[in-house]
């Protein structure tokens, strides 16, 4: 496994090829729900950017929007679907395995007393 393998994991998955979409799904899956404002604040991006990415995620069946009454106003809650949870976790698992393999390869070639050592 090498850096190109890690890049290919991103290239093979159109949904998660965007770091913003990946971070949105990680946030929503981890918190189980969120609002556009919460997501925009958490990621440090404009609400319009969040909306654009949420639209694509919703079209792919990764999340759903639900309207709830919040006092005198209606709030839109964004929640992951089961498919969205599963795909996010699967992608992160694949990425973790690839990164672990690259890390182990680098670790095995550490420098000890100025010499390159393979363990």
ABEGO torsion letter per residue (X at the ends): XBAAAAAAAAAABAAAABAAAAAAAAAAAAAGBBBAAAAAAAAGBBAAAAAAAAAAAAAAGABBBBBBBBEABBBBBBBBBAAAAAAAAAAAAAAAAAAAAAAAAAAAABBBGGBBBBX
